[in-house]
């Protein structure tokens, strides 16, 4: 990581982050031992970058300059972190929105540390991001219910994971992104 993105330890994240108040907690983890919180501090954003660097840059070979981008600090971007009961950061994801496209958002940069995989962390992150999307970006559908379409660009090896969460592959060809094959997917979330 570059000098402008110093590493932050997980314990400091919990100790120094006022964002763990009730308003930032999306899932308290009572049932699973994995809490999901909205990122509201620079230290938390740096933790998200740390997880993404481990997963995408170190494991998958994505160039860091492609992984960390200007959308990370855009006012319309929301990040989330998954934490275990000890405060260890297990994963992250982000929600992109564009006021020019009401009722549509993009889920991206979903990353779970290797040691935390297979424990439902990714699914909890997706559910929390969908809840944020519904709460902040939904529009009335034809029946008058609030709905939002969550789109994403899935690595092909993760298609099954997203299908289990209700996402469908969109028409179109597969494509390379940072040297990894992807497909576009979407899921309509209603409330």
VEXKE-203599 format. One record per atom (N, C-alpha, C, O, CB): x, y, z; residue in three letters. Coordinates in steps of 0.05 Angstrom, whole numbers, plus 5000, padded with zeros to 4 digits. Glycine has a CB too. Layout:
BEGIN
XYZALA
...
***
This chain:
BEGIN
501749775000UNK
500050005000UNK
501850255000UNK
504150245009UNK
498150005024UNK
500750464990UNK
502350704988UNK
502550845015UNK
501050785034UNK
501250894967UNK
504251045017UNK
504651185042UNK
502251345050UNK
501851395074UNK
507051375039UNK
500451415031UNK
498151565039UNK
495851385049UNK
493751485056UNK
497151735016UNK
496351125049UNK
494350935060UNK
495750755080UNK
496350525075UNK
493150765037UNK
496250865105UNK
497750705125UNK
496050465134UNK
493550475133UNK
498450885148UNK
497450255143UNK
496050025153UNK
494950085181UNK
496250225196UNK
497949785154UNK
492549975186UNK
491350015212UNK
490749745223UNK
489749565209UNK
488750195210UNK
491249695249UNK
490649425260UNK
487749415267UNK
486449615272UNK
492449365284UNK
486749165268UNK
483849125273UNK
482949215300UNK
480749325302UNK
483248825270UNK
484649185320UNK
483849275347UNK
483549575348UNK
481749675361UNK
485949185367UNK
485249715334UNK
485050015333UNK
482450095319UNK
481250295326UNK
487450135318UNK
481649945299UNK
479150005285UNK
476850005304UNK
475250195304UNK
478649795263UNK
476549815321UNK
474349805340UNK
474750005362UNK
472850145370UNK
474149525352UNK
477150035372UNK
477650215395UNK
477150505387UNK
476150655403UNK
480450175405UNK
477950585363UNK
477950865356UNK
475650945338UNK
475451185330UNK
480450925342UNK
473850765332UNK
471750825313UNK
469050885326UNK
467750705335UNK
471450605293UNK
468251135326UNK
465651195336UNK
463451095318UNK
461051095325UNK
465251495339UNK
464150995294UNK
462250895275UNK
460850635284UNK
458950555271UNK
463550845248UNK
461750515305UNK
460450275314UNK
458050335332UNK
457250165348UNK
462450095328UNK
457050575330UNK
454550635344UNK
452250505330UNK
452650385308UNK
454150945346UNK
449850515341UNK
447550375330UNK
446950455301UNK
446050285285UNK
445150435346UNK
447450705293UNK
446850795266UNK
448650665245UNK
447750645222UNK
447151095265UNK
451050585252UNK
452850465233UNK
452750165232UNK
453750045213UNK
455650555239UNK
451550035252UNK
451349745253UNK
449049655235UNK
446749715241UNK
451049645282UNK
449649505214UNK
447649405196UNK
446649135204UNK
444349065200UNK
448749405168UNK
448448975217UNK
447848705226UNK
449548675251UNK
452048675249UNK
448348485204UNK
448348645275UNK
449948635299UNK
451348365304UNK
452948345322UNK
448148685323UNK
450848165287UNK
452247915289UNK
451347735311UNK
452647535317UNK
455147965292UNK
449147805325UNK
448247645348UNK
447847355340UNK
448547175356UNK
445747765359UNK
446747305317UNK
446047035309UNK
448446885298UNK
448646635300UNK
443847025289UNK
450347025286UNK
452446895271UNK
455246945282UNK
457146795275UNK
452446985243UNK
455647145298UNK
458247215307UNK
459747395287UNK
462147445291UNK
459846975313UNK
458347475266UNK
459547655246UNK
457847905244UNK
455547885235UNK
459847515218UNK
458848125252UNK
457448385249UNK
458148515223UNK
460348485213UNK
458048565274UNK
456248675212UNK
456848835189UNK
456249125196UNK
454149195205UNK
455148735164UNK
458249295190UNK
458049575197UNK
458549745172UNK
460149675154UNK
459949655220UNK
457349975171UNK
457850175150UNK
460350325157UNK
460850395180UNK
455450375147UNK
462050365137UNK
464550505141UNK
463950805142UNK
462650915125UNK
466550445117UNK
464950925164UNK
464451215168UNK
467051365175UNK
466951615178UNK
462451265189UNK
469251225178UNK
471751355184UNK
473951285164UNK
473751085150UNK
472651285213UNK
476051455163UNK
478251395146UNK
479651135154UNK
480550975137UNK
480251625147UNK
479851085180UNK
481150835189UNK
479650595180UNK
480850395172UNK
481250835220UNK
476950605179UNK
475350385169UNK
475750345139UNK
475950125129UNK
472450425176UNK
475850565125UNK
476350555096UNK
479050425090UNK
479350265072UNK
476150835083UNK
481050495106UNK
483650375103UNK
483550075109UNK
485049915096UNK
485650505121UNK
481849985127UNK
481549705132UNK
480249565108UNK
481049345100UNK
479849655157UNK
478349695096UNK
477149585071UNK
479249555050UNK
479449355036UNK
474849765061UNK
480949765046UNK
483149745027UNK
485049515033UNK
486049375016UNK
484650015026UNK
485549475059UNK
487349265067UNK
486248995059UNK
487748825048UNK
487849275098UNK
483748945064UNK
482548685057UNK
482548655026UNK
483248445016UNK
479648665067UNK
481748865012UNK
481748854983UNK
484548804971UNK
484848664952UNK
480549104971UNK
486548924983UNK
489248884974UNK
490048594979UNK
491348474961UNK
491249074990UNK
489448485002UNK
490048205007UNK
488748014986UNK
490047844975UNK
489148115035UNK
486148064981UNK
484647884964UNK
485247934934UNK
485947744920UNK
481647904969UNK
484848174926UNK
485048224897UNK
487848264887UNK
488548164866UNK
483348474890UNK
489548414901UNK
492248474892UNK
494048244898UNK
495348144880UNK
493248734906UNK
494248154923UNK
496147954931UNK
495347674921UNK
496947524911UNK
496547944960UNK
492747594925UNK
491847324916UNK
491347304887UNK
492047104874UNK
489347254931UNK
490047514875UNK
489147484847UNK
490847644827UNK
490347614803UNK
486347584846UNK
492747794836UNK
494547934818UNK
493348184804UNK
494448264784UNK
495347744797UNK
491248294815UNK
490248544804UNK
492148774811UNK
492948794834UNK
487348604815UNK
492848944792UNK
494649174798UNK
493249354819UNK
490949424816UNK
495349324772UNK
494749444839UNK
493549604860UNK
492449864849UNK
490449964859UNK
495749674881UNK
493549974827UNK
492550214816UNK
489850174802UNK
488350364798UNK
494450334795UNK
489149924796UNK
486449864785UNK
484549794808UNK
482149834805UNK
486649634766UNK
485549704830UNK
483849614852UNK
482849854869UNK
480449874874UNK
485349424870UNK
484650024877UNK
483850264893UNK
483450484874UNK
485250574860UNK
486150334914UNK
480950594873UNK
480250794852UNK
478851034864UNK
478251034888UNK
478550664831UNK
478351224848UNK
477051474856UNK
474251434867UNK
473251584883UNK
476951674834UNK
472851214858UNK
470151164868UNK
470151094898UNK
468151134911UNK
468950934852UNK
472451004908UNK
472550934937UNK
471951174955UNK
470851144977UNK
475350834943UNK
472651414946UNK
472251654963UNK
470051834952UNK
469752054962UNK
474851804965UNK
468551744933UNK
466351904922UNK
464151924943UNK
463651734958UNK
465251784895UNK
462752154943UNK
460652194963UNK
458351994959UNK
456851944978UNK
459552474960UNK
458051894935UNK
455851704930UNK
456551414935UNK
454951234930UNK
454951734901UNK
458951354946UNK
459751084951UNK
459451024981UNK
460151194998UNK
462751044942UNK
458450784987UNK
458250685014UNK
459850425016UNK
459550255000UNK
455250645022UNK
461550405037UNK
463050165042UNK
461950025067UNK
460850165085UNK
466050235045UNK
462349765069UNK
461649615093UNK
463949435100UNK
465549355083UNK
459049455088UNK
464049365125UNK
466049175136UNK
464548955151UNK
462549005164UNK
468149315154UNK
465648715150UNK
464648485166UNK
466848445188UNK
469148435182UNK
464148225150UNK
465948415213UNK
467748385236UNK
466848145252UNK
464448105255UNK
467848645253UNK
468747995263UNK
468047785282UNK
467747905310UNK
468148145314UNK
470047555281UNK
467047735329UNK
466547835356UNK
469047945369UNK
468948095389UNK
465447615373UNK
471447865360UNK
473947975370UNK
474748235357UNK
476648365365UNK
476247765367UNK
473148315337UNK
473748565323UNK
475548535299UNK
476448735287UNK
474948755341UNK
476148285291UNK
477848235268UNK
476148295242UNK
473948195240UNK
478947955268UNK
477248445224UNK
475948505199UNK
476148255181UNK
478348155176UNK
477148755185UNK
473848155173UNK
473747915157UNK
473247965127UNK
474147805110UNK
471547735167UNK
471848185121UNK
471148235093UNK
470148515089UNK
469748665109UNK
469148035083UNK
469648585064UNK
468748855057UNK
467148845031UNK
467248645016UNK
471049055055UNK
465749055025UNK
464449095000UNK
463649384997UNK
463849535016UNK
461848914998UNK
462849464973UNK
462049744969UNK
459549754952UNK
458949584936UNK
464349904957UNK
458149974956UNK
455650034941UNK
456050294926UNK
456650494939UNK
453250044961UNK
455750284900UNK
455950524883UNK
453150604874UNK
451550434867UNK
457750474859UNK
452650864875UNK
450050954865UNK
450551204848UNK
452551334850UNK
448151034889UNK
448551254831UNK
448751484812UNK
445951614812UNK
444051484803UNK
449651394784UNK
445751854821UNK
443051984821UNK
441751994794UNK
439252024792UNK
443352274832UNK
443251974772UNK
442151974746UNK
440651714739UNK
439251694719UNK
444252024725UNK
441051504756UNK
439851244752UNK
438351154777UNK
439250974791UNK
441951034744UNK
436151284784UNK
434651204808UNK
433650914806UNK
432950824784UNK
432251394813UNK
433750784828UNK
432850504829UNK
434950304820UNK
434350064818UNK
430450474813UNK
437350394814UNK
439550214805UNK
442050284821UNK
442750514824UNK
439950244774UNK
443450074830UNK
445950114844UNK
447849894835UNK
447049704821UNK
445550104875UNK
450349924843UNK
452349724836UNK
453749624861UNK
454849784876UNK
454449844816UNK
453749364865UNK
455149234887UNK
457949164876UNK
458049034855UNK
453648984899UNK
460049234890UNK
462649164880UNK
464749134902UNK
464149184926UNK
463549374862UNK
467049054894UNK
469349024911UNK
468748844936UNK
469748894958UNK
470449294920UNK
467048644931UNK
466448454953UNK
468848274957UNK
469648124938UNK
463848284946UNK
469948274981UNK
472448114986UNK
472248005014UNK
471548155033UNK
474948294982UNK
472947755017UNK
473047625043UNK
475747495046UNK
476747365028UNK
470747405046UNK
477047555069UNK
479647445074UNK
479647135073UNK
477647015080UNK
480747535102UNK
481747015064UNK
481946725059UNK
481146575084UNK
479646375082UNK
484746645051UNK
482046655107UNK
481446505132UNK
478546515140UNK
477646355156UNK
483146615155UNK
477046705129UNK
474246735137UNK
472246615116UNK
469846625120UNK
473547025141UNK
473346515094UNK
471546405073UNK
470246155082UNK
471245995099UNK
473246355048UNK
467846115071UNK
466245875078UNK
464645905104UNK
463545705113UNK
468045645080UNK
464546145115UNK
463146185140UNK
460646365136UNK
459446455156UNK
464946315161UNK
459946425111UNK
457646595106UNK
458146895107UNK
456347055106UNK
455546525125UNK
460646975109UNK
461347255111UNK
460547405086UNK
459447625087UNK
464347285117UNK
461247295063UNK
460547425037UNK
457547465035UNK
456647675026UNK
461547265014UNK
455947265042UNK
453047285040UNK
452047505059UNK
450147655052UNK
451747015047UNK
453147525083UNK
452247725102UNK
452848005091UNK
451348195095UNK
453547685130UNK
455148035078UNK
455848295066UNK
453948365044UNK
453048595043UNK
458748285055UNK
453248175027UNK
451448225005UNK
448648305016UNK
447548495006UNK
451147974987UNK
447648165036UNK
445048225047UNK
445048505059UNK
443148655056UNK
444348015069UNK
447248575073UNK
447448845085UNK
447549065063UNK
446249275066UNK
449948865103UNK
449049015042UNK
449149205020UNK
446449235006UNK
445649454999UNK
451349124999UNK
445049015003UNK
442349024991UNK
440449185009UNK
438849344998UNK
441248744987UNK
440749155035UNK
439049315053UNK
439649605051UNK
437749775051UNK
439449215082UNK
442149685049UNK
442949965045UNK
441850065019UNK
440850285017UNK
446049995045UNK
441949904998UNK
440949984972UNK
437950024973UNK
436950224962UNK
441549764951UNK
436549844986UNK
433649874988UNK
432850125004UNK
431050274997UNK
432449625000UNK
434250165026UNK
433650395044UNK
434250665031UNK
432850855036UNK
435150365070UNK
436350675015UNK
437250925005UNK
436850984975UNK
437051214966UNK
440050955010UNK
436150774960UNK
436050814931UNK
433650694917UNK
433450694892UNK
438550704919UNK
431750584932UNK
429350454921UNK
427450664909UNK
427250894918UNK
427950284941UNK
425950574889UNK
423850734877UNK
421350554876UNK
421550314876UNK
424650834848UNK
418950674874UNK
416550514872UNK
416450354846UNK
417150464825UNK
414050694874UNK
415650104847UNK
415349944823UNK
412449964813UNK
410950124824UNK
416149644828UNK
411749814793UNK
409049834782UNK
406849774802UNK
404649874799UNK
408849644759UNK
407449604822UNK
405449534842UNK
405449724866UNK
403949694885UNK
405849254852UNK
407349924865UNK
407550114887UNK
409450044909UNK
409850194928UNK
404850164899UNK
410649804907UNK
412649724927UNK
415349844921UNK
415949904898UNK
412849404928UNK
416849894941UNK
419550004937UNK
421349784927UNK
421349554936UNK
420750124963UNK
423049844907UNK
424849654895UNK
427349784885UNK
427350024878UNK
423449504871UNK
429449634884UNK
432049724873UNK
433349484859UNK
433149264868UNK
433849834896UNK
434549544836UNK
436049334822UNK
438949364830UNK
440249574826UNK
435649364791UNK
440149144840UNK
442949134848UNK
444348984826UNK
443848754821UNK
443349004876UNK
446249124813UNK
447849014792UNK
450648964802UNK
451549094820UNK
447849194766UNK
452048774790UNK
454748724797UNK
456248594774UNK
455048494755UNK
454948544822UNK
458848604776UNK
460648484757UNK
462048254771UNK
463848294788UNK
462748684745UNK
461148004766UNK
462147774781UNK
464447634767UNK
464347594743UNK
459847574785UNK
466447564782UNK
468447384772UNK
467047124766UNK
465347034782UNK
470847354792UNK
467846994744UNK
466446754736UNK
466446534758UNK
464446384760UNK
467646644711UNK
468546514773UNK
468546304794UNK
466546364816UNK
465946184832UNK
471446284806UNK
465546604818UNK
463646674839UNK
460746684829UNK
458946754845UNK
464346954850UNK
460246604805UNK
457446604794UNK
455546444812UNK
453346534817UNK
457446504766UNK
456346204820UNK
454646034837UNK
453946174863UNK
451646154873UNK
455945774842UNK
455946304876UNK
455446444901UNK
453246654897UNK
451346664913UNK
458046584910UNK
453446814876UNK
451447024872UNK
448746914863UNK
446647014871UNK
452447214850UNK
448746694848UNK
446246564841UNK
444746474866UNK
442246504867UNK
446746324822UNK
446146364885UNK
444846274910UNK
443646504925UNK
441746464941UNK
446846134928UNK
444546744920UNK
443446984933UNK
441347124916UNK
440347344923UNK
445647184940UNK
440546994894UNK
438347104877UNK
439247264853UNK
437447374839UNK
436647274893UNK
441747274847UNK
442747424824UNK
442547254799UNK
442947014799UNK
445647524828UNK
442047384776UNK
441847254751UNK
443847374732UNK
444347624732UNK
439047264739UNK
445047204715UNK
446947304695UNK
445347464674UNK
443347374665UNK
448547074682UNK
446347704668UNK
445147874648UNK
446047784620UNK
448147674616UNK
445748164653UNK
444347844599UNK
445247784572UNK
447847934566UNK
448248154575UNK
442947864552UNK
449447814550UNK
451947934542UNK
454247734545UNK
453947524557UNK
452548184559UNK
456447814534UNK
458747634533UNK
460347664559UNK
460147864573UNK
460547704509UNK
461847464565UNK
463847484587UNK
465947684578UNK
466347724555UNK
465047204594UNK
467447794597UNK
469447994591UNK
471647984612UNK
471247894634UNK
468248274590UNK
474048074603UNK
476348084621UNK
476348354635UNK
476048564623UNK
478948044605UNK
476748334662UNK
477148574678UNK
479448514696UNK
479448324711UNK
474548644695UNK
481648674693UNK
484148624708UNK
485148344704UNK
486248214722UNK
483748674738UNK
484748234679UNK
485747974672UNK
484047744683UNK
484947514681UNK
488447944682UNK
481747794693UNK
479947584705UNK
477347594690UNK
476147804686UNK
479547634736UNK
476347354682UNK
473747334668UNK
471447404686UNK
471247314709UNK
473447054656UNK
469647584676UNK
467347674691UNK
464747644674UNK
464847614650UNK
467747974699UNK
462547654688UNK
459947674676UNK
458247874693UNK
458647894717UNK
458447384675UNK
456548014679UNK
454748204694UNK
452348044704UNK
451247864691UNK
453848434675UNK
451448114728UNK
449247994742UNK
447448204754UNK
448348434759UNK
450147784763UNK
444948134761UNK
443148324774UNK
441148174791UNK
440547944786UNK
441748504754UNK
440148324811UNK
438048214828UNK
436248444836UNK
437148664844UNK
439248084854UNK
433648414833UNK
431648614841UNK
430848564870UNK
429848354877UNK
429148614822UNK
431348764887UNK
430748744915UNK
428248924921UNK
428249154913UNK
433148824933UNK
426348804935UNK
423848954941UNK
423548964971UNK
424448794986UNK
421448834928UNK
422049174980UNK
421649205009UNK
418749245015UNK
417949275038UNK
423249435020UNK
***
